[in-house]
Amino acid sequence: MSMMRGGGRGGPPQKAMTFGPSLKRILGLLAIDRLRITAVVAMAAVSVGLSVVAPKVLGKGTDIIFDGVVGKMLARFPAGTTKAQAVAELRAGGQSQLADMLNAMNVVPGQGLDLAGLGAVLVVVLCLYVAAFFFNWSQGFMTTGIVQRGMYRLREDIESKLNRLPMSHFQQESRGDVLSRVTNDIDNFSQTLNQTLTQVLIAVLTVCGVLGMMFSISPLLAGISLLTVPLIAGITVMIAKRSQVQFAAQWKSTGDLNGHVEEMFTGHEIVKAFGQQDMAIEKFRVSNDYLYESSAKAQFISGIIMPSTNFIANLNYVVVAVLGGIQVAQGTLTIGSVQAFIQYSRQFSQPMAQLASMINLLQSGVASAERVFALLDAQEQSPEYSPAATLPEPRGRVVFDHVNFGYNPGEPLIKDLSLVVEPGQTVAIVGPTGAGKTTLVNLLMRFYEIDSGTITVDGVNTAHLSRAELRSQFGMVLQDAWLFGGTIRENLAYGRVGATEEDIIEAAVATHVDHFVRSLPEGYDTVLTDDGGGLSQGQRQLMTIARAWIAKPGILILDEATSSVDTRTEVMIRQAMNKLRSNRTSFVIAHRLSTIRDADLILVMNNGEIIEQGSHDVLLAHRGFYYDLYMSQFGDPLVEEVSRL
């Protein structure tokens, strides 16, 4: 067996991905549906093929009409005159140009419109367009399903990724920005794929199919039309490079703005209490202005593509119309062929313009995809030990053996810490702010990985346990009372899967939650918002204690668990906690030293080190750092003693 460790701190890559690799990764995301994608491509090819053939067939209908009109005009020739005889007579009469044009036509002098032939052509064209519509609709339907399944898998990947990220990642990133990546960016990414994936496929196939038909009609005119491709491509690439920067800035500023709004909404009471509304509004205005500017630039720059390509397409249309008319007059093309070619030239330029206009959507979607991929690529917490160890029936013996840890490399916080906690002991951890008290329990829970040394629970190295196995042995009550949107009953039952109604009531009564819950109109069915709105801070704290009671853990961690309750409630909570801590190893972090007088062992920490340890009476008698802390709360310490804190 060997320990597997990850290195470095979590966080998104600093260098943004380029358009090409990102687009390739997007397509790879959908590759799992390759059979459906193959069917989509096949149906799109059939649809485009039918649509491309239709104009040429329709051109035959135009020729039938024109032939009928011209044949009627040639009624001046004697009955039974053939086309060849009419052409020869026109040449003899000096009408060579008319003779050349007539020679290219399928006309019978004196014969009018062939209604049967025209009807057959129209029926064929109708069938072609109906079949093309059916295949186009079918591939569009399948494409939507492919994209939505891809987004479904992507959201699952992100949810799983968030659970694998280290705590350091969430300390470095704004919550609003993370939420923006998971919601706004994925939504924009999904819309982009829905709007462009099929259109790009259809456009590319249409360009290829139409170009083939154009060459079959007139290589000269097709070559002229083909000259527009590099012009359109060059303009598109040139503009796209500039717009990509602005789209990336747009979605980054969207995340920043969401982060600010989420922060101001969460802390709106603090904002108002300190009169910082104007500052919050000004910061919002600055962020909103930046979002407006980047969005406007992105849309304006990318919006230039469509009119530029339309201008080139219109020039091509004029050239084709003029040269086509000359070829009809020279008899090298029929008017139906010219009509079909002009229709093809529109079909050729239209998808080119569509491809160009979709660049802004693609740029925006890829910019969002890059932000999502950056989250997926963020460095995860170190891998689990394999094979993972298991804990026997927990007794609660905890040992720190020469543990060293620092949040930043080269800046140690916990230095060579050694500690033995026996089963059932209550260990209080005290010290000034920043001494490393909460860090100690974070290391015990493996929220962070230690730099060196070992931590064992019941003789098992915590690094050899899976995080789920380790954390299942602990119950935590934090200073920040976290509740989620749901009923009070659901919030209390969160402590243990399968908690019964009796378990919930027992915990609520023991922790003095029951009496205020029953005073609410809906009782235990009262629905709370995600910040516990409607309850006081003390009531929310009581609920988190009740949640820990239901969990019935082997080891209990209380991080300032009574900091938000009044003195009378604190006494009741202490009584409840004494019951909860019975026969359990407990770690209690406290600034109120009155709450830890009965602790079996008190650890006094400062600058990441245990500088004193012992019982309350022993530490007071020692008259050291703990004595100064205690007297600062309950005595009349000298100024110089206070200054030591």
C-alpha positions as CSV (number, residue, x, y, z in Angstrom):
1,M,0.0,0.0,0.0
2,S,1.1,3.5,-0.6
3,M,-0.2,6.9,0.3
4,M,-1.5,8.9,-2.6
5,R,-1.2,12.7,-2.2
6,G,-2.2,15.6,-4.4
7,G,-0.1,18.7,-4.6
8,G,-0.8,22.4,-4.8
9,R,-3.8,24.5,-3.9
10,G,-7.1,24.3,-5.8
11,G,-8.1,26.9,-8.3
12,P,-8.9,27.5,-11.9
13,P,-6.1,27.6,-14.5
14,Q,-4.7,31.1,-14.9
15,K,-4.3,30.9,-18.7
16,A,-7.5,30.9,-20.7
17,M,-8.1,28.2,-23.3
18,T,-8.2,29.1,-26.9
19,F,-11.2,28.8,-29.2
20,G,-10.1,25.7,-31.0
21,P,-9.3,23.4,-28.1
22,S,-12.4,24.6,-26.3
23,L,-14.6,23.8,-29.3
24,K,-13.0,20.4,-29.6
25,R,-13.7,19.8,-25.9
26,I,-17.3,20.8,-26.4
27,L,-17.7,18.3,-29.2
28,G,-16.1,15.7,-27.1
29,L,-18.7,16.3,-24.4
30,L,-21.4,15.2,-26.9
31,A,-19.3,12.3,-28.3
32,I,-21.0,9.8,-26.0
33,D,-24.1,10.1,-28.3
34,R,-22.0,9.3,-31.4
35,L,-24.7,7.0,-32.9
36,R,-27.4,9.7,-32.6
37,I,-24.9,12.2,-34.0
38,T,-24.3,9.9,-36.9
39,A,-28.0,9.7,-37.5
40,V,-28.3,13.5,-37.3
41,V,-25.5,14.0,-39.8
42,A,-27.1,11.5,-42.2
43,M,-30.6,13.1,-41.9
44,A,-29.1,16.5,-42.3
45,A,-27.2,15.4,-45.4
46,V,-30.4,13.9,-46.9
47,S,-32.3,17.1,-46.1
48,V,-29.7,19.3,-47.6
49,G,-29.3,17.0,-50.6
50,L,-33.1,17.2,-51.4
51,S,-33.1,21.0,-50.9
52,V,-30.1,21.4,-53.1
53,V,-31.6,19.3,-56.0
54,A,-34.9,21.2,-55.8
55,P,-33.8,24.5,-57.5
56,K,-32.3,22.6,-60.5
57,V,-35.6,20.7,-60.9
58,L,-37.5,23.9,-60.5
59,G,-35.2,25.4,-63.2
60,K,-36.5,22.8,-65.6
61,G,-40.0,24.1,-64.9
62,T,-38.9,27.6,-65.8
63,D,-37.4,26.2,-69.0
64,I,-40.8,24.5,-69.8
65,I,-42.6,27.8,-69.3
66,F,-40.1,29.8,-71.3
67,D,-40.0,27.2,-74.0
68,G,-43.8,27.3,-74.3
69,V,-43.8,31.1,-74.5
70,V,-41.0,31.2,-77.2
71,G,-42.6,28.2,-79.1
72,K,-45.9,30.2,-79.3
73,M,-43.9,33.2,-80.6
74,L,-42.5,31.0,-83.4
75,A,-46.0,30.2,-84.7
76,R,-45.1,32.4,-87.7
77,F,-43.1,29.5,-89.0
78,P,-45.0,26.9,-91.2
79,A,-46.6,24.0,-89.3
80,G,-44.2,21.1,-89.0
81,T,-41.0,23.3,-88.9
82,T,-38.4,21.8,-86.6
83,K,-36.2,23.7,-84.2
84,A,-33.2,23.1,-86.4
85,Q,-35.0,24.5,-89.4
86,A,-36.1,27.6,-87.4
87,V,-32.5,28.2,-86.1
88,A,-31.2,27.9,-89.7
89,E,-33.7,30.3,-91.0
90,L,-33.0,32.8,-88.2
91,R,-29.2,32.7,-89.0
92,A,-30.0,33.2,-92.7
93,G,-32.0,36.2,-91.7
94,G,-29.1,37.7,-89.7
95,Q,-30.5,37.0,-86.3
96,S,-27.6,34.9,-85.1
97,Q,-27.9,35.8,-81.4
98,L,-31.5,34.8,-81.3
99,A,-30.7,31.6,-83.2
100,D,-28.0,30.8,-80.6
101,M,-30.4,31.3,-77.7
102,L,-33.1,29.2,-79.5
103,N,-30.6,26.5,-80.2
104,A,-30.0,26.0,-76.4
105,M,-33.7,25.7,-75.7
106,N,-35.9,22.6,-75.9
107,V,-38.6,24.4,-78.0
108,V,-41.0,23.2,-80.8
109,P,-42.0,26.1,-83.1
110,G,-45.8,26.7,-82.8
111,Q,-46.2,24.6,-79.6
112,G,-47.4,26.3,-76.4
113,L,-47.0,25.5,-72.7
114,D,-46.5,21.9,-71.8
115,L,-48.9,21.8,-68.8
116,A,-48.4,18.1,-68.1
117,G,-44.6,18.4,-68.0
118,L,-44.8,21.6,-65.8
119,G,-47.2,19.8,-63.4
120,A,-44.9,16.8,-63.1
121,V,-42.0,19.1,-62.3
122,L,-44.0,21.0,-59.6
123,V,-45.1,17.7,-58.0
124,V,-41.5,16.5,-57.9
125,V,-40.3,19.9,-56.3
126,L,-43.1,19.7,-53.8
127,C,-42.1,16.2,-52.8
128,L,-38.5,17.2,-52.5
129,Y,-39.2,20.1,-50.2
130,V,-41.7,18.1,-48.0
131,A,-39.1,15.3,-47.6
132,A,-36.4,17.9,-46.9
133,F,-38.6,19.4,-44.2
134,F,-39.3,16.1,-42.6
135,F,-35.6,15.1,-42.4
136,N,-34.6,18.6,-41.2
137,W,-37.2,18.5,-38.4
138,S,-36.1,15.0,-37.4
139,Q,-32.5,15.9,-37.1
140,G,-33.4,19.1,-35.2
141,F,-35.4,17.1,-32.8
142,M,-32.6,14.6,-32.2
143,T,-30.0,17.4,-31.9
144,T,-32.0,19.0,-29.1
145,G,-32.1,15.7,-27.2
146,I,-28.3,15.3,-27.7
147,V,-27.6,18.8,-26.4
148,Q,-29.9,18.4,-23.4
149,R,-28.4,15.1,-22.5
150,G,-25.0,16.6,-22.7
151,M,-25.9,19.5,-20.4
152,Y,-27.5,17.0,-18.0
153,R,-24.2,15.1,-17.8
154,L,-22.3,18.4,-17.5
155,R,-24.4,19.5,-14.6
156,E,-23.8,16.1,-12.9
157,D,-20.1,16.5,-13.5
158,I,-20.0,19.9,-12.0
159,E,-22.0,18.8,-8.9
160,S,-19.6,16.0,-8.4
161,K,-16.7,18.3,-9.0
162,L,-17.9,20.8,-6.4
163,N,-17.9,18.0,-3.8
164,R,-14.3,17.0,-4.7
165,L,-12.9,20.5,-4.5
166,P,-10.8,21.5,-1.4
167,M,-11.9,24.1,1.1
168,S,-9.2,26.4,-0.2
169,H,-10.9,26.7,-3.6
170,F,-14.1,28.1,-2.1
171,Q,-12.1,30.5,0.0
172,Q,-10.4,31.9,-3.1
173,E,-13.5,32.1,-5.3
174,S,-16.6,34.3,-4.9
175,R,-19.7,32.4,-4.3
176,G,-21.6,34.5,-6.8
177,D,-19.0,33.8,-9.5
178,V,-19.2,30.0,-8.8
179,L,-23.0,30.2,-9.0
180,S,-22.8,32.2,-12.2
181,R,-20.6,29.5,-13.8
182,V,-23.0,26.7,-12.7
183,T,-26.2,28.6,-13.8
184,N,-25.7,31.5,-16.2
185,D,-22.7,30.0,-18.1
186,I,-24.2,26.6,-18.5
187,D,-27.5,28.1,-19.6
188,N,-25.7,30.3,-22.2
189,F,-23.6,27.3,-23.3
190,S,-26.7,25.2,-23.7
191,Q,-28.5,27.8,-25.7
192,T,-25.5,28.3,-28.0
193,L,-25.3,24.6,-28.8
194,N,-29.0,24.4,-29.4
195,Q,-29.0,27.4,-31.8
196,T,-25.7,26.8,-33.6
197,L,-25.0,23.0,-33.7
198,T,-27.6,22.1,-36.2
199,Q,-27.3,25.4,-38.1
200,V,-23.6,25.0,-38.5
201,L,-24.0,21.4,-39.8
202,I,-26.7,22.4,-42.2
203,A,-24.8,25.4,-43.4
204,V,-21.6,23.5,-44.1
205,L,-23.5,20.7,-45.9
206,T,-25.5,23.3,-47.9
207,V,-22.3,25.1,-49.0
208,C,-20.7,21.9,-50.2
209,G,-23.9,20.7,-51.9
210,V,-24.7,24.0,-53.5
211,L,-21.2,24.5,-54.7
212,G,-21.3,21.1,-56.4
213,M,-24.6,22.0,-58.2
214,M,-23.2,25.4,-59.2
215,F,-20.2,23.7,-60.9
216,S,-22.5,21.3,-62.7
217,I,-24.4,24.3,-64.2
218,S,-21.6,26.7,-64.9
219,P,-17.9,26.3,-63.8
220,L,-17.2,29.9,-64.7
221,L,-20.0,31.3,-62.5
222,A,-19.2,28.8,-59.8
223,G,-15.5,29.9,-59.8
224,I,-16.5,33.5,-59.4
225,S,-18.8,32.7,-56.5
226,L,-16.1,30.6,-54.9
227,L,-13.9,33.7,-54.7
228,T,-16.2,35.1,-52.0
229,V,-15.3,32.3,-49.6
230,P,-11.8,33.4,-48.6
231,L,-13.1,37.0,-48.4
232,I,-15.9,36.1,-46.0
233,A,-13.7,33.7,-44.0
234,G,-10.9,36.3,-43.7
235,I,-13.3,39.0,-42.4
236,T,-15.0,36.5,-40.0
237,V,-11.7,35.4,-38.5
238,M,-10.4,38.9,-38.2
239,I,-13.5,40.2,-36.4
240,A,-13.9,37.0,-34.3
241,K,-10.4,37.4,-32.7
242,R,-11.4,40.8,-31.4
243,S,-14.8,39.8,-30.2
244,Q,-13.6,36.7,-28.3
245,V,-11.7,38.9,-25.9
246,Q,-14.8,41.0,-25.2
247,F,-17.1,37.9,-24.8
248,A,-14.7,36.5,-22.2
249,A,-14.7,39.9,-20.4
250,Q,-18.5,39.9,-20.6
251,W,-19.0,36.6,-18.8
252,K,-16.3,37.3,-16.3
253,S,-17.9,40.6,-15.4
254,T,-21.3,38.8,-15.2
255,G,-19.8,36.5,-12.6
256,D,-18.3,39.5,-10.7
257,L,-21.6,41.3,-10.7
258,N,-23.5,38.3,-9.5
259,G,-21.0,37.8,-6.8
260,H,-21.5,41.4,-5.6
261,V,-25.3,41.1,-5.7
262,E,-25.2,37.8,-3.8
263,E,-22.9,39.4,-1.2
264,M,-25.0,42.5,-0.8
265,F,-28.2,40.4,-0.5
266,T,-26.7,38.1,2.1
267,G,-25.3,40.9,4.2
268,H,-28.0,43.5,3.5
269,E,-28.5,44.1,7.3
270,I,-24.8,44.8,7.8
271,V,-24.8,47.1,4.8
272,K,-27.7,49.1,6.2
273,A,-26.4,49.0,9.8
274,F,-23.1,50.7,8.7
275,G,-24.7,53.0,6.3
276,Q,-22.8,51.6,3.3
277,Q,-25.8,51.6,0.8
278,D,-24.1,54.3,-1.3
279,M,-20.9,52.4,-1.5
280,A,-22.7,49.2,-2.4
281,I,-24.7,51.1,-5.1
282,E,-21.5,52.7,-6.4
283,K,-19.7,49.3,-6.6
284,F,-22.7,47.8,-8.4
285,R,-22.7,50.8,-10.8
286,V,-19.0,50.3,-11.6
287,S,-19.5,46.5,-12.2
288,N,-22.6,47.1,-14.2
289,D,-20.9,49.7,-16.3
290,Y,-18.0,47.3,-17.0
291,L,-20.5,44.6,-18.0
292,Y,-22.4,47.0,-20.2
293,E,-19.2,48.1,-21.9
294,S,-17.8,44.6,-22.5
295,S,-21.2,43.3,-23.7
296,A,-21.7,46.3,-26.0
297,K,-18.3,45.9,-27.5
298,A,-18.7,42.1,-27.9
299,Q,-22.1,42.5,-29.7
300,F,-21.0,45.5,-31.8
301,I,-17.7,43.9,-33.0
302,S,-19.4,40.5,-33.7
303,G,-22.4,42.3,-35.3
304,I,-20.1,43.7,-38.0
305,I,-19.7,40.2,-39.5
306,M,-23.3,39.9,-40.9
307,P,-23.4,43.2,-42.8
308,S,-19.9,42.6,-44.1
309,T,-20.7,39.2,-45.5
310,N,-24.1,40.4,-46.9
311,F,-22.2,43.1,-48.8
312,I,-19.9,40.6,-50.4
313,A,-22.8,38.2,-51.1
314,N,-24.7,41.1,-52.9
315,L,-21.7,41.9,-55.0
316,N,-21.5,38.2,-56.0
317,Y,-25.2,38.2,-56.8
318,V,-24.8,41.2,-59.2
319,V,-21.9,39.6,-61.0
320,V,-23.7,36.3,-61.4
321,A,-26.8,37.9,-62.7
322,V,-24.9,40.0,-65.3
323,L,-22.7,37.1,-66.5
324,G,-25.6,34.7,-66.5
325,G,-27.7,37.0,-68.7
326,I,-24.8,37.2,-71.1
327,Q,-24.4,33.4,-71.3
328,V,-28.2,33.1,-71.9
329,A,-27.9,35.5,-74.7
330,Q,-25.0,33.6,-76.1
331,G,-26.9,30.3,-75.9
332,T,-24.4,28.7,-73.5
333,L,-27.0,28.5,-70.7
334,T,-30.8,28.3,-70.6
335,I,-32.8,30.8,-68.6
336,G,-33.9,28.1,-66.2
337,S,-30.3,27.2,-65.5
338,V,-29.5,30.9,-64.8
339,Q,-32.5,31.1,-62.5
340,A,-31.4,27.9,-60.7
341,F,-27.8,29.3,-60.5
342,I,-29.0,32.6,-59.0
343,Q,-31.1,30.7,-56.5
344,Y,-28.0,28.6,-55.7
345,S,-25.9,31.7,-55.3
346,R,-28.4,32.9,-52.7
347,Q,-28.3,29.5,-51.1
348,F,-24.5,29.6,-51.2
349,S,-24.2,33.1,-49.7
350,Q,-26.9,32.6,-47.1
351,P,-25.3,29.8,-45.1
352,M,-22.0,31.7,-45.4
353,A,-23.6,34.7,-43.9
354,Q,-25.3,32.5,-41.3
355,L,-22.0,30.9,-40.3
356,A,-20.5,34.4,-40.0
357,S,-23.5,35.7,-37.9
358,M,-23.3,32.6,-35.6
359,I,-19.7,33.5,-34.7
360,N,-20.9,35.9,-32.1
361,L,-23.1,33.2,-30.6
362,L,-20.2,30.7,-30.8
363,Q,-17.8,33.2,-29.2
364,S,-20.2,33.8,-26.4
365,G,-20.9,30.2,-25.8
366,V,-17.3,29.1,-26.0
367,A,-16.4,31.9,-23.5
368,S,-19.0,30.5,-21.1
369,A,-17.7,27.0,-21.8
370,E,-14.2,28.0,-20.9
371,R,-15.4,29.3,-17.5
372,V,-17.2,26.0,-16.9
373,F,-14.2,23.9,-18.0
374,A,-12.0,26.0,-15.7
375,L,-14.2,24.9,-12.8
376,L,-14.0,21.3,-14.0
377,D,-10.2,21.5,-14.3
378,A,-9.7,23.1,-10.9
379,Q,-7.3,21.0,-8.8
380,E,-9.2,18.6,-6.5
381,Q,-8.5,17.6,-3.0
382,S,-5.8,14.9,-2.6
383,P,-7.0,11.4,-3.7
384,E,-8.2,8.9,-1.1
385,Y,-5.9,6.3,0.3
386,S,-6.3,3.0,-1.5
387,P,-7.4,0.7,-0.2
388,A,-9.1,2.8,2.4
389,A,-9.0,1.7,6.1
390,T,-12.1,1.4,8.2
391,L,-12.8,2.4,11.8
392,P,-14.0,-0.2,14.3
393,E,-16.7,0.8,16.8
394,P,-15.5,4.3,17.7
395,R,-14.0,4.9,21.1
396,G,-12.8,8.4,20.5
397,R,-9.1,8.3,21.2
398,V,-7.4,11.1,19.2
399,V,-3.7,11.6,18.8
400,F,-1.8,14.5,17.1
401,D,1.8,13.4,16.5
402,H,4.2,16.2,15.5
403,V,1.7,17.8,13.2
404,N,2.7,20.8,11.0
405,F,0.4,22.8,8.7
406,G,0.2,26.1,6.9
407,Y,-2.4,27.5,4.6
408,N,0.3,29.0,2.4
409,P,3.7,27.4,1.6
410,G,6.4,28.7,3.7
411,E,4.0,30.2,6.2
412,P,3.4,27.6,9.0
413,L,0.5,28.0,11.3
414,I,0.5,24.8,13.3
415,K,4.0,23.9,14.3
416,D,5.1,20.5,15.7
417,L,1.9,20.0,17.6
418,S,1.5,16.8,19.6
419,L,-1.6,15.9,21.7
420,V,-3.3,12.9,23.1
421,V,-7.0,12.9,23.8
422,E,-8.4,9.9,25.7
423,P,-11.9,8.4,24.9
424,G,-14.7,10.4,26.6
425,Q,-12.6,13.4,27.4
426,T,-13.9,16.9,26.9
427,V,-11.0,19.0,25.5
428,A,-11.5,22.8,25.4
429,I,-9.4,24.9,23.0
430,V,-8.9,28.5,23.9
431,G,-6.7,31.3,22.7
432,P,-6.8,34.7,20.9
433,T,-8.2,35.1,17.4
434,G,-6.0,33.6,14.8
435,A,-4.2,31.3,17.3
436,G,-5.2,28.2,15.2
437,K,-8.1,26.8,17.2
438,T,-10.5,26.2,14.3
439,T,-7.6,25.1,12.1
440,L,-7.0,22.3,14.6
441,V,-10.5,20.8,14.2
442,N,-10.4,21.4,10.4
443,L,-7.3,19.2,10.2
444,L,-9.0,16.6,12.4
445,M,-11.9,16.5,9.9
446,R,-9.5,16.6,6.9
447,F,-11.0,19.7,5.5
448,Y,-7.3,20.5,4.9
449,E,-4.4,18.1,4.6
450,I,-1.5,18.3,7.0
451,D,2.0,19.1,5.8
452,S,3.7,16.5,8.0
453,G,3.1,14.4,11.1
454,T,0.1,12.1,11.7
455,I,-3.4,12.3,13.2
456,T,-4.9,9.1,14.4
457,V,-8.4,8.2,15.6
458,D,-8.6,5.0,17.6
459,G,-5.1,4.1,16.3
460,V,-6.0,4.6,12.6
461,N,-4.2,7.2,10.6
462,T,-7.0,9.6,9.4
463,A,-5.1,10.0,6.1
464,H,-5.7,6.2,5.5
465,L,-9.5,6.7,6.0
466,S,-11.9,7.9,3.3
467,R,-13.2,11.3,4.1
468,A,-16.7,10.1,4.3
469,E,-15.8,7.3,6.8
470,L,-13.8,9.8,8.9
471,R,-16.4,12.5,9.0
472,S,-19.2,10.1,9.8
473,Q,-17.6,9.7,13.2
474,F,-17.9,13.4,14.0
475,G,-20.8,15.8,14.8
476,M,-20.2,19.5,14.4
477,V,-21.9,22.6,15.7
478,L,-20.3,25.7,14.2
479,Q,-20.4,29.3,15.2
480,D,-22.3,30.1,11.9
481,A,-25.7,28.5,12.2
482,W,-26.3,27.1,8.7
483,L,-29.8,26.1,7.7
484,F,-31.2,25.3,4.3
485,G,-34.5,26.0,2.5
486,G,-37.0,23.5,3.9
487,T,-39.1,22.7,6.9
488,I,-37.8,22.7,10.5
489,R,-38.3,19.0,10.6
490,E,-36.2,18.5,7.5
491,N,-33.4,20.7,8.9
492,L,-33.3,18.7,12.1
493,A,-33.4,15.3,10.4
494,Y,-30.4,16.4,8.3
495,G,-28.2,15.2,11.1
496,R,-28.9,11.5,10.3
497,V,-30.3,9.6,7.4
498,G,-33.5,7.8,8.5
499,A,-34.1,9.9,11.6
500,T,-37.6,9.1,13.0
501,E,-40.1,11.5,14.3
502,E,-39.3,10.3,17.8
503,D,-35.6,11.1,17.3
504,I,-36.5,14.6,16.1
505,I,-38.8,15.3,19.0
506,E,-36.3,13.9,21.5
507,A,-33.5,16.1,20.2
508,A,-35.7,19.2,20.0
509,V,-36.8,18.8,23.6
510,A,-33.3,18.1,24.9
511,T,-31.9,21.2,23.2
512,H,-34.9,23.5,24.1
513,V,-36.0,23.8,20.4
514,D,-39.3,22.2,20.9
515,H,-40.9,25.0,22.9
516,F,-40.3,27.8,20.3
517,V,-41.1,25.5,17.4
518,R,-44.5,24.6,18.8
519,S,-45.2,28.4,19.2
520,L,-44.9,28.7,15.4
521,P,-48.2,28.5,13.3
522,E,-46.9,25.5,11.3
523,G,-44.8,24.0,14.0
524,Y,-42.3,21.5,12.7
525,D,-43.7,22.0,9.2
526,T,-42.7,25.7,9.2
527,V,-40.7,26.3,6.0
528,L,-37.4,28.2,6.4
529,T,-35.5,30.2,3.8
530,D,-31.9,29.2,3.2
531,D,-30.6,31.7,5.8
532,G,-33.2,30.6,8.4
533,G,-35.2,33.8,8.0
534,G,-37.9,34.2,10.6
535,L,-35.8,32.8,13.4
536,S,-33.4,34.6,15.7
537,Q,-29.7,33.9,15.6
538,G,-30.0,32.1,18.9
539,Q,-32.9,29.9,17.7
540,R,-30.9,29.0,14.6
541,Q,-28.0,28.0,16.8
542,L,-30.2,25.8,19.0
543,M,-31.4,24.0,15.8
544,T,-27.9,23.2,14.8
545,I,-27.2,21.8,18.2
546,A,-30.4,19.7,17.9
547,R,-29.1,18.5,14.5
548,A,-25.9,17.3,16.1
549,W,-27.9,15.6,18.9
550,I,-29.8,13.5,16.3
551,A,-26.5,12.5,14.6
552,K,-25.3,10.9,17.8
553,P,-21.6,11.0,16.7
554,G,-18.7,9.3,18.4
555,I,-16.7,12.5,18.5
556,L,-18.3,15.9,19.0
557,I,-16.9,19.3,17.9
558,L,-18.4,22.5,19.2
559,D,-17.0,25.7,17.6
560,E,-18.4,28.6,19.7
561,A,-21.7,26.7,19.8
562,T,-23.3,29.0,22.4
563,S,-21.9,32.3,21.2
564,S,-25.3,33.5,19.9
565,V,-27.5,32.7,22.8
566,D,-28.3,34.5,26.0
567,T,-27.0,33.6,29.4
568,R,-30.1,31.7,30.5
569,T,-30.3,29.8,27.3
570,E,-26.5,29.1,27.5
571,V,-27.0,27.4,30.8
572,M,-29.7,25.2,29.4
573,I,-27.6,24.4,26.3
574,R,-24.7,23.5,28.6
575,Q,-26.9,21.1,30.4
576,A,-28.0,19.6,27.1
577,M,-24.5,19.4,25.9
578,N,-23.4,17.6,29.1
579,K,-25.9,14.9,28.2
580,L,-24.8,14.9,24.6
581,R,-21.1,14.7,25.5
582,S,-21.6,11.8,27.9
583,N,-19.2,9.0,27.0
584,R,-18.1,10.9,23.9
585,T,-14.8,12.6,23.1
586,S,-15.6,16.3,22.7
587,F,-13.6,19.3,21.3
588,V,-14.9,22.6,22.4
589,I,-13.7,25.9,20.9
590,A,-14.7,28.8,23.1
591,H,-14.1,32.4,23.8
592,R,-16.5,32.4,26.7
593,L,-14.3,30.7,29.3
594,S,-17.3,30.2,31.6
595,T,-18.5,27.5,29.2
596,I,-15.4,25.3,29.5
597,R,-14.6,25.3,33.3
598,D,-15.7,21.7,33.6
599,A,-13.5,20.5,30.6
600,D,-11.2,17.6,31.4
601,L,-8.4,19.3,29.5
602,I,-8.0,22.9,28.4
603,L,-5.5,23.6,25.6
604,V,-4.3,27.2,25.4
605,M,-3.1,28.0,21.8
606,N,-1.2,31.0,20.5
607,N,0.5,31.4,17.1
608,G,-0.3,27.8,16.2
609,E,1.3,26.2,19.3
610,I,-0.1,24.7,22.5
611,I,1.6,26.9,25.1
612,E,-0.4,25.7,28.1
613,Q,-2.6,22.7,29.0
614,G,-4.4,21.4,32.0
615,S,-7.6,21.7,34.0
616,H,-9.2,25.0,34.7
617,D,-8.0,25.1,38.3
618,V,-4.5,24.1,37.4
619,L,-4.2,26.8,34.7
620,L,-5.5,29.5,37.0
621,A,-3.0,28.5,39.6
622,H,-0.2,28.6,37.0
623,R,-1.1,32.3,36.4
624,G,0.0,32.2,32.8
625,F,-1.6,33.1,29.5
626,Y,-4.9,31.3,30.4
627,Y,-5.0,33.3,33.7
628,D,-4.8,36.5,31.7
629,L,-7.5,35.5,29.4
630,Y,-9.8,34.4,32.2
631,M,-9.2,37.6,34.3
632,S,-9.9,39.7,31.2
633,Q,-13.4,38.4,31.2
634,F,-14.2,37.9,34.9
635,G,-11.6,39.9,36.8
636,D,-9.9,43.4,36.8
637,P,-6.6,42.7,34.9
638,L,-3.9,45.2,34.7
639,V,-3.4,47.1,31.4
640,E,-0.1,45.5,30.7
641,E,-1.7,42.0,31.2
642,V,-4.4,42.9,28.7
643,S,-1.9,44.2,26.2
644,R,-0.3,40.8,26.1
645,L,-3.4,39.3,24.4
